[in-house]
Amino acid sequence: MKQIITSKNAPAPIGPYSQAVMNGNMLFISGQVGKHPDTGEIPTTIEGQTERVMENLKGILADAGMDFTHVVKTTIFMKDLNDFAVMNGIYGSRFTGNFPARETVEVSRLPLDVMVEISMIAIK
């Protein structure tokens, strides 16, 4: 049975979707951008945006009773793959070995004109 996960630790959806959906022991987190959930501020650097995205994802995972050790798959969308090394360093610092499967793709534009968006699948 599917359960909608809504977290105050991540920005509210800007469209007709849920922040995350739990189905059985699987959590599907919608793509998160670097928008602060309280202030709505979006950092102007890839470092700031990636840090904020990872904090938003951490908040959703926590509200589902999970953390980054439960993540099995991520998808990363980037506006400019020249920023990959910076994003990858920040992203990678949240995991301790046993990294999830992942793909990273460059796209022409992202919601709110951000630089990075990340979605996740986690298993409890």
N, C-alpha and C positions, 0 to 999 in steps of 0.2 A: 504494500500500500504506500502511495507516495505522500510525503509530508513536506510542506513548504517551510523552508528555513528563512527567517527574516532576522537580520542582525542590525543592531544600532551601531555596531562597530565597523560598518561599511556603509558607503553612500546608498541611498534609496535608488531603486531602479529608475531609469529615465525613459522607460518604455514598458510595453506589456510583457514583462518577464519577471521571474522570481530571482532573488539573489542566489538561492540554491534550492535544490530539491533532493530530499532523501528518499530513496526507494530501497526498502530492506536495509542492508548494511552499506549501501553505496550512496555517496554524496556527489552530486553534480553541481559544481559552482559555476554560475554564469561568469562571463568575462568581466573582470574588474579593472577599472582605470584608477589613476592616481588622484582621485578627488577625495578630499578630507570629509568624513561623514558629518562632522559638526559645523565646520565653517564653509564647506563647499570650495575651499581653495584648492587649486591645482598647481603644484610646483612647476617651475619653468625649465627645469633641467631633467635629463634622463635619470640622473641619480635620485633626485627628489621624487620623481614620478614612480620609479621602480620601488623605492623604499615604501612609498604610500600604498602602492598596489599590494605589496607583500603584507603590509599591516592590515589592509582591508581583508585580504584572503585569510590571514591569521585569525581575525575577528570572527569571520563566518565559520571557519573550522572549529574554533573554540565554542561557539554557540551550538554547534552540532556535536559537541563532546569529542572533538578530534584535534589533531595538530598536524604539522607538516610530515610527521613520520607515517601518517595514514595516506598520504597522497601517492597515487599510483600513475597518474597521467596528467600532464599539463600541455596547454597550447598557448604559445606566446605569439602575439601579433605586434610587429614593430613598424613604425613609420620609416625608420632608416636603420638598416642593418649595420651601418658604420658605428652605431651605438651599441652593438652586440656585446662587446667585451665588458663594457661598464655594466650593462644590464645583467649579463651572465654572472659577474662577480657578486653582485648584490643578491640575485636570485639564489645562486649556489650557496651563499652563506647561511641560508635558512634551512639547509638540509645537512644531515650528517651521514654521509655514505648512503648506500642503497637508494640512489637517486631515482625519481620517477621517470617513466618514459616521457618523451617530449618531442614536439616539433616547434620550430620557430620560423615564422614567415614574415616577409616584408609586404606591407600593404600600402596603398596610396593614401588612405585616410582612415582615421579611427574616430569613434564618437567623441564629441567635445574637443576635437582636434588634438588629442593627447598623442604622446610618443609611443606608449606601450599599453597593451591590454593583455591580461593573463586569465585563463580559465583553468579549472582543476577538476579532477575526479579523485575521490578518496574512498577508501574502504575501511569500515570500522571493524 
